[in-house]
Amino acid sequence: MRSRFEGFGYHLNETVDYSLAEDDHVYYQDLDGIGGKWIRYEGEFFDDNREGKGRLYLSNGDIIYGDFENNKLVGDSFVYKAIEKRIIKGYWEENKLVRIYTD
């Protein structure tokens, strides 16, 4: 019987896709397109899914911080853009950016 991810932990992507370009500035508007372009997830799990607070480290160096439900980014969250050294704060519904907050 295979164990399931439950509670706090991390998951490493064994087949990272490094094609997420450093100059792809708008991928975060629809995170369904990320596919395997992530390196690891650190955070909460429930029933093998990203569920709760977590960080998703992407293959281009960016980091997504936020709340996950059933592997999808939801609610108030933010993306750290590593190359630009800036943070994009926004509100996501099922991996789709609904609005960006301005300072």
Summary of the structure (lengths in Angstrom):
residues: 103
radius of gyration: 13.3
end to end distance: 49.4
largest distance: 49.4
contacts: 260
relative contact order: 0.19
helix: 7%
strand: 54%
